[in-house]
Amino acid sequence: MLRDPPSPAADPAALALAALGWVLADAPRAERLLALTGMTPDMLRGGLTDPAVLGAVLDFLGSHEPDLVAAAQDLRVEPADLMAARERL
């Protein structure tokens, strides 16, 4: 029996990591993330398990509704799920 993979929405860290992957898939968007957060690529890599870093990624999406909606659509979650994950980190 084939099953859909579990939704990352259940785990806020997993959802934030998925969102980060979505952000980094587009170079201009990735550059904007670094510019607006003040993080360097090394800081980002080193903070993949840090709730503050993951929260900054979700804050980044939450501050630009078109990206929030597009990320949610691609990740197959609701925009509210991304923002709820932010609150749970």
Secondary structure, DSSP 8 states (H G I E B T S, - for coil): -------GGGSHHHHHHHHHHHHHTSHHHHHHHHHHH---HHHHHHTTT-HHHHHHHHHHHHTSHHHHHHHHHHHTS-HHHHHHHHHH-
